Amino acid sequence: MNDKILSLLGICRRAGKLVIGAAPVIEAVTGNKARLIVFANDFSKNSAKPVREKALEKNVTILTVNRNKAEISNAVGKLCGAAAIIDEGFAKKLAQLIENEDLGGV
């Protein structure tokens, strides 16, 4: 896999540092474990709303990655439209990769 973002998401999952699904992500935010939340670009706005509200309340960054649910799901091995990274190092690296891509890098 040449996609650094998807590769890193897969590594996070295998390391046990990725929480998958809207409800588990909200729980991770509530428990002050989430360091970064990522949404697939085709994640439902209705499903995203409660996650966004809780993340705003707890000041957790949300980034939308330019990948769809199928691509992310394939990388992490489970159906995934929303995920929380619960490790500071992984979160910083993933945010950096996403922001670099948004600026025309990667």
C-alpha positions as a Python dict, from the first residue, in 0.01 Angstrom:
ca = {
    (1, 'M'): (0, 0, 0),
    (2, 'N'): (157, 331, -110),
    (3, 'D'): (-99, 550, 64),
    (4, 'K'): (75, 681, 378),
    (5, 'I'): (-248, 794, 542),
    (6, 'L'): (-421, 459, 498),
    (7, 'S'): (-104, 274, 600),
    (8, 'L'): (-80, 476, 920),
    (9, 'L'): (-446, 413, 1000),
    (10, 'G'): (-382, 40, 957),
    (11, 'I'): (-79, 58, 1187),
    (12, 'C'): (-285, 247, 1447),
    (13, 'R'): (-548, -27, 1432),
    (14, 'R'): (-297, -308, 1472),
    (15, 'A'): (-134, -120, 1761),
    (16, 'G'): (-469, -89, 1937),
    (17, 'K'): (-463, 289, 1915),
    (18, 'L'): (-765, 333, 1686),
    (19, 'V'): (-1129, 353, 1797),
    (20, 'I'): (-1374, 285, 1515),
    (21, 'G'): (-1737, 395, 1481),
    (22, 'A'): (-1933, 705, 1582),
    (23, 'A'): (-2053, 581, 1924),
    (24, 'P'): (-1713, 442, 2032),
    (25, 'V'): (-1547, 764, 1911),
    (26, 'I'): (-1786, 970, 2127),
    (27, 'E'): (-1697, 745, 2423),
    (28, 'A'): (-1324, 799, 2357),
    (29, 'V'): (-1377, 1175, 2344),
    (30, 'T'): (-1587, 1171, 2663),
    (31, 'G'): (-1319, 966, 2839),
    (32, 'N'): (-1048, 1214, 2729),
    (33, 'K'): (-869, 942, 2530),
    (34, 'A'): (-919, 1074, 2176),
    (35, 'R'): (-631, 1282, 2041),
    (36, 'L'): (-760, 1319, 1684),
    (37, 'I'): (-1079, 1224, 1504),
    (38, 'V'): (-1085, 1144, 1134),
    (39, 'F'): (-1390, 1120, 910),
    (40, 'A'): (-1413, 957, 569),
    (41, 'N'): (-1509, 1207, 300),
    (42, 'D'): (-1840, 1025, 250),
    (43, 'F'): (-1929, 994, 620),
    (44, 'S'): (-2291, 1094, 685),
    (45, 'K'): (-2343, 1449, 815),
    (46, 'N'): (-2618, 1319, 1044),
    (47, 'S'): (-2383, 1060, 1196),
    (48, 'A'): (-2104, 1317, 1222),
    (49, 'K'): (-2311, 1577, 1409),
    (50, 'P'): (-2303, 1421, 1761),
    (51, 'V'): (-1933, 1339, 1719),
    (52, 'R'): (-1859, 1699, 1616),
    (53, 'E'): (-2058, 1837, 1909),
    (54, 'K'): (-1874, 1623, 2164),
    (55, 'A'): (-1535, 1693, 2003),
    (56, 'L'): (-1603, 2068, 2012),
    (57, 'E'): (-1702, 2041, 2378),
    (58, 'K'): (-1377, 1857, 2462),
    (59, 'N'): (-1157, 2052, 2215),
    (60, 'V'): (-1057, 1749, 2006),
    (61, 'T'): (-948, 1813, 1647),
    (62, 'I'): (-1151, 1658, 1364),
    (63, 'L'): (-1007, 1616, 1017),
    (64, 'T'): (-1180, 1481, 709),
    (65, 'V'): (-944, 1263, 513),
    (66, 'N'): (-975, 1258, 134),
    (67, 'R'): (-1064, 887, 133),
    (68, 'N'): (-1401, 718, 132),
    (69, 'K'): (-1536, 467, 384),
    (70, 'A'): (-1450, 170, 161),
    (71, 'E'): (-1085, 274, 133),
    (72, 'I'): (-1048, 336, 505),
    (73, 'S'): (-1236, 17, 591),
    (74, 'N'): (-1003, -183, 369),
    (75, 'A'): (-698, -30, 541),
    (76, 'V'): (-818, -97, 897),
    (77, 'G'): (-998, -426, 837),
    (78, 'K'): (-1336, -311, 966),
    (79, 'L'): (-1619, -91, 837),
    (80, 'C'): (-1508, 260, 923),
    (81, 'G'): (-1639, 610, 850),
    (82, 'A'): (-1525, 773, 1173),
    (83, 'A'): (-1225, 690, 1387),
    (84, 'A'): (-1041, 832, 1686),
    (85, 'I'): (-669, 801, 1732),
    (86, 'I'): (-591, 758, 2101),
    (87, 'D'): (-213, 796, 2085),
    (88, 'E'): (-51, 1141, 2073),
    (89, 'G'): (235, 1039, 1843),
    (90, 'F'): (13, 866, 1589),
    (91, 'A'): (-232, 1157, 1603),
    (92, 'K'): (38, 1416, 1531),
    (93, 'K'): (182, 1217, 1241),
    (94, 'L'): (-160, 1151, 1087),
    (95, 'A'): (-263, 1516, 1120),
    (96, 'Q'): (64, 1617, 956),
    (97, 'L'): (8, 1376, 663),
    (98, 'I'): (-352, 1494, 612),
    (99, 'E'): (-257, 1862, 627),
    (100, 'N'): (38, 1812, 388),
    (101, 'E'): (-192, 1638, 143),
    (102, 'D'): (-445, 1922, 170),
    (103, 'L'): (-163, 2164, 85),
    (104, 'G'): (-75, 1964, -225),
    (105, 'G'): (198, 1746, -78),
    (106, 'V'): (223, 1365, -41),
}
